């Protein structure tokens, strides 16, 4: 049983540390998009783990499987603070502004693209 657990843990670690293709995480003020091998267009992001200089993000797009993404400050130190603020920012809802479509009425909070 211990050997089986070791093999499973080793395979999981190998999978997690495999080289990733270059991806770019983008926030348009309402949704997140992710470029790369498995692109996402209108995803919602949630912070699963915050280590200050590294974030584990959960990206979820309607009707698609969840993608997990590590974002690290060293990828773009000049954009790190803007990206952190955006990921913790909640997109405006119609109830926030009392408008039928608050996301369209709110100004877009554009941040620089972040390499993920």
N, C-alpha and C positions, 0 to 999 in steps of 0.2 A: 504494500500500500504506500509506503514511504517512497519507494522507487517510482511508482506511478505518479505521485504528486510532484516529485522532482522533475520527471520528464515533462509533465504538463506545464510546470512553471518555467522550465527552460525553453520550451516551444513558445510560450507566451512572451517571454523576454526577447527571444530572437525576432518574433513578429513585430513587437513594439519598437525595436531598435533598427529595423530595416531602413535602408536609405529611402527617403521620400523625394518625389519629384518636386520641383519648385512650384509653389502655390502662392497666390496673393489673396488676402482677406480684405474685403472692401465693405464699408458702411455707407449707406446712402441717406441716412436719417430715419429710415423706417425698417429696412431689412439689411441683412448681411448677404454678401455673395462671396463665393470662393471659386477661384480658377484652379485648373489642374486636371488630373486624370479623371476625377469624379467631381465635376463642377456643380455648384449649387447657385441658384439665382435669387430666391426670396426666402432666405433662412432666418430663423431666430437663434440668437446665441445666448447661452447661459454659462456662467462661470462655475465649473465643477471643483476646481482647486486653484487657489491663489497663493503663490509662493513669492509674491512681490516682483521678482524678476522673471518669473515664468508663470504662465496661465494654462490651465487645462480647460478648453472650451468644448461645450457640447453644441453642435450646430444641428438644427432640426428644420427641415423643409417639409411642408405638407405632402403627404403621400410617399415620402422617401425614408430610407433608413437614416438613423442618426449617424453623424460623423463626429469623431472626437479629434481634436486638434490641439497640439501644443504650440503656444506662442511664446517666444523667448525674446527678452529685451535685446540680446546681442544681434538679432536679425536686423533690427533697425532702431538703434538707441534714440535717434532724434524723433521718432514717431511713437515711441513706447507710451508716453504719458497720454497722448491724444487717443491712442487705441484703448488704453485702460479706461479712460473716461467714457468712451463710446460704448464699450462692452458692458459697463455698469449702468449706462443711460437706458431708460425705458422709453420706447417709442411712444409718441403721443397717441392716446385713444380718443375716439369721438366724444366720450364723456368728459375728458379733460378740458376741452374747449367749448363744449356745447354745440359743436358743429357736426353736420352729417358726415364729413370726412376730414377729421382733424389732421391726419397724416399729410393729406394733400395741401391743407391750408397752412401748415407749419412750415417755416423755412427749413430747408435741408441742412442738417448738421454734417457737413462734408469734412472728413478727415483724410489725410494722406493714406494711400494704400499701404498695407502692412504685409511684408513677406512672411508667410506662415510655413 
